[in-house]
Amino acid sequence: MPPLLQHVRNSTATLSPGYFSMVMATGILSLAAQLMGVPWLAKALFVLNWGLFATIGTLALLHLYWHPRRVLDDLFNHLNAPGFFTFVAACSVLGSQSLLIGGSLHLAALLGGIGLLAWVGFTYTIFTVLTVKQDKPELARGINGGWLLAVVATQSMAVIAALCSQYVDQPLRMEMNFFALSMWLWGGMLYIWMMSLIFYRYTFFAFSPADLSPPYWINMGAMAISTLAGSLLILNTPHAPFLHSMLPFLKGFTVFYWATGTWWIPMLVVLAVWRHGVRRFPFTYDPMYWGAVFPLGMYAVSTHRMMQAMELHFLGLLPQVMFGIGMLAWILLFTGQLRALYRQWQTLPDAPAR
């Protein structure tokens, strides 16, 4: 095998199933830029995101071909298995970009369909496997914020369905809104189940800086995408009479999700200061930090959509502020990713000496 191909094979051996979070983060910031009136940035990130999706998808397929046993091990692992749901959310986010920035309903529907098939497969495979396996970790070692990626994936299906429904005729429009409503409700219930366990783990088990991994930001991101899905359903009420009859419920729960996500932001910032400032935990590039960028961009988009759906203009510049923070985090992480790739390239046998 050629040295370059052997290097790629070795590199994919430890490929995380959650690497599609880079596509999620890039895509949601692209959509945020579109909403904030920066179309050139939205289009640039859209083009880049297709490249990232194709690259990570190819590496994931190579990982499955070369290291099938590692893929199975991840599926059976309580901490790694939820990472597979990033593929579902990535399909939804890229589909939303294709619709709102690229102007292609067919491409959005294709990506949404692929995401839905993956959602069904991963949901019933992962939760069945984790239920029936005999060797299970204790709660303190078996759960973290990454579990909420299942919620994000579920709500992402509600989002893509609600968006695409605006561009189709009846009766498909009403059917897609009913599907979006069902997924929105299920995602909310799933969050309540999982967050109860995560919060219990937070407060009643020993907590070290190493335990505060980046996926804990999904605590907020899961609520942000739930807010976005609820806001889109509110905006779609003229197209689906059954939604109009539920309007007070939709508005109440959408604000409930937004308020819960907002509560998490100061808490996560304080815990991050404790981790890196007080306990001096080293801050080094980790691909899992992409799971912290996505919630920032999603909060900006969901807040903007909620303001639009419920005429909450007093929230002012909050979406713009969160978008700016998200873009700064994205730039830092993307720079870290490029540096990591450069260091790997330098390890090749034929790479030029420094």
N, C-alpha and C positions, 0 to 999 in steps of 0.2 A: 504494500500500500504506500502511495506517495507520502512524503513527510507532512505536507500540508493537510491532506485528507486524514492522516493519522492524528494530527493535532486537533482537527475538528472533532474527530471521533472521541478523543480523550476529553475535550472540552464539554461535549454534550453529555458526558457520563453523569455529571452533577447538575444538569439543567433542571431548574425548579419548575414545577407545574404552574407556579404563579407568575411566570415571566410575562404573560400577556397583560399584566397590570401596567406595563409600560405603554401598551396600546391604549388601555383604558385612560391613563393619565393624559397622554398626548391628545387623544380624541376629545376628551371633555374640555380641555383647555382650548382646543380649536373651536368647539361649539360655543364656548364662553366668549371667545374673541369675536365670533360672528354676532352674538347678541350685544356685545359691548360696542359694536360699530368699528371693528378693526378687521375688515374683510381680507386684506392682504395677508395678515398673520393667520387668519383662519384657513385660508387656502394653502399657505405654505405648510402648516401643521397637518392639513388634510393629506397633501401629497406625501409628506414624510411618514404619516401614520400608515398609509398603504404599504410603504417600503418596510416599516417595522413589522406590520402584520405578516407580510409575505416572508420576511427573514425569520422571525420567531416561529412562524408556522412550519417553515422548512426544517428548522433546527429541531422542533418538537417531533416531526415525523421521523427525522434521522435518529433522534433519541429513542423513539419507540422501536425503530428497526434494529438499531445497534444494541440497545440496552433494555429489552422488554421486561427483564426481571426487575430492574429498578423502577420502571413504571408501575408494575404490580405492587412493589413494596410501598410506593407512594400512595397508591390507592388504599392500601391496608393500614396506612399510618394516620393516626388521629390528627396530627399537626399538619401533615403535608396534603392530605386528600382534599381539603377545601380549596386548595390552590387551583385545582382543575376548573373551578367555576369562573376563573378569570377569562377563560376562553369564551364562555357564554357572554359575559359582559362586554368583552372586546368586540365580538360580532355585533352586538346591539349598538355600541358606541360608534363603531365604524359605519354601520348601517345608517345611523342617524346623521352622521357626517355626509354620507353619500346622498341622502335625501335633501338635507337642508343646505349643504354647501355645493355638492356635486349635481344636485337636481335630478337624480336618478331614482325613481320609485322602484324599478325592477331590481336594481342592485341592492337597495335597502331591503326589499322583500326577500331576496335571495339570502342575504346575510342574516336577516331575522329568522328565516326558516332553518338555516344551518345552526344558529344559536339555539333555537327551540329544540331541535333534535338532540343537540349536545346537552341541553338542560335536562331533558327527559332521561337521557342515558346516564349522565353523571348523578343526578338526584337519586335515582332508584338503585344505581350501582353502589355509590358511596355510602348512602345511609343504610342500605341492606348489609353491606360488608361490615361496616362499623357496628352494626347491631348484632350480627351473628358470630363475629370473631370471638374466640375464647380468651385470648390474651389481650386484656385491655389495660391501659394506664389509669392511674388515679386521676381524679378530676384536675388537680393542680398541675399535672404534667401533660394532660391530654386536651386542654382547651385553651384557646386564645382568641383574639379578635378576628383572626383569619377565618374562623367558622362563619362569620357574618358575610363572607363572600357568597354563601348560598343565598342570603337575603338579597344581596346586590344583584346576583344573576337573575333571581326571580323578578325583582323590580325592573331590571333592564328589559325583560320581555314585555312587561306592561308598558314601558316607555316606547319601545319601537312599534308595538301594536297601536298605541294611541296616536303616535305621529303618522304612521302610514294610513290609518283610518281616515285622516283628513283629506287624502288624495284619491279615495276610491268611492264608488257609488253604493247606494243601498241595494240589497240588504247587507252586503259585506261590511259596510261601514259600521252598522250597529253591532254586528257579530264580533268584529274586531274590538270594539269598545267594551263589549261584555267580557271578552277574553282578557282585555287589559284590566278591567275592574276586578276580575277573579284573581289574577296574578297579584294585583296590588294588595288585595285583602289577605291572600295567602302569605305574601312576603311580610306583611305587618305581623301576622300571627307567628311566623317563624322567628322574627326578631324578638318578640316577647319571650318565646321559649328559650332562645339561645342567650339573650342578654341577661336573663335571670341567672343562668349558670355562670356566665362570665363575671357578672357583678358579685356573685357569691364567691367566686374564686378570688376576685380582687380583695375582698374585705375580710375573708376568714381563713386565708392561707398565707404563708410567708411569701413575700414579694421582693425579688431582687432586681437590680437594674437590668440583668440579662433577660428577665422575664418580660420586660416592657419592650417587646419587639415592635417594629414599624406597623405590622398589620393591626395593632390596636387602634390606629386611626380609622379603621373601617367601622368602629363603634359609631363614629359620626357620619361617615360616608354612607352607611346603610340607611340612616335616617334622611340624609340629603337626597338620595335617589328616590326614596319613598315620597318625599315632598314633591320632587319633580313629577313623578307619575301621577300623584294626586292633582297637581296643578294642571297637567295636561287633560285629565279627565274632566276637571271643572271647565276648561276651555272647550271641551268637546260636547258639553251638555246640549247645545242646539242641534246636534246631529243624532242624539240618542235620547228619546223621551224618558227611558227608565233612569238615565243619569240625572235628568232634571228633577225627577221626584226624590232623588237622594242628595240633592245639592247641599242642604245643611250638614248632612253627615260627611260628605266629601270635604267640605270646607273645614269642618271641625277637626277631622282626622289629619288633614293636610297641615294645619297649624300645629297640631299635636306633634306630628313628626318633625316639623321644622323647629319647634321649641326644644324638643329632645335633642336633636342634632346640635342646636346652638348651645345647649347646656354642656355638651361634651367638649366644646372647643377650649374654654379656659381650663377645664380639668386635664385635658391631654397636654396642653402647654405647660401647666404646672408639673405634671409628671415627667415631661421631657426635660425641664429644668432640673428637677430632682435627679434624673438619670445621668445627665451629662454634666451638670454644674455642681451638684452636691456630692454625688457618688463617683464622679470623674470617670464615667463609663466612656471608653474611647469612641469617637465619632468617625467611622470609616465608611467608605462606599459599600452599600449592600443593595443588591437588586430589589430586595423586599421593601426598600424605602419608596419605590414607585407606588406601593399600596398606601402611602401617606399623601402623595401628591394628588391622586385621584379624588379623595374626599374634599380637598380644598377647591378644586375646579368644580366639582359637583355641587358644592355648597353655593358657589357663585351662580351657577346656572339655575339651580332649583329656587334660590331666593329671587332671582330675576323673574322666573316664570310665575312664582307665587304672587309677586307684586303685580304682574300683568293680569293674572287670573282673578285676583281678589281686590285689585285697586288699592294696594297697601303702599302708596307712594312715600309714606313717611319713613320707610326703611332706607330711603336716600341712596347713598353711595356704597352701601354694604356690599353689593355684588362686585362692584369695581375694585374695592379694597381686597376682597378675597381672591379675585382674579389676579391682581397684581402679586399677592403673596404666592399664589399657586404657580404663576409664571416664573417667579424668582426661584422657587423650589425646583421647578422643572429644569431650569437652566443649570442649576448646581448639580442636579443628578445626571443630566445628560452629559455634562462635562466630565463627571466622575465615570460614567459609562465609557466614554471615549478613551479616557486615560487607562481604564482597566483593559480595554481591548488593545491599546497600544502596548501595555506591559505584556499581555499574552503574545502579541506578535513578536516582541523582542525575544521571547523564549524559543522561537522556531530555530532549527539548526542553521538555516540559510539566511537568517535575519542579519542585517548589518550591525556591526558592533557600535556601541555608543561612543 
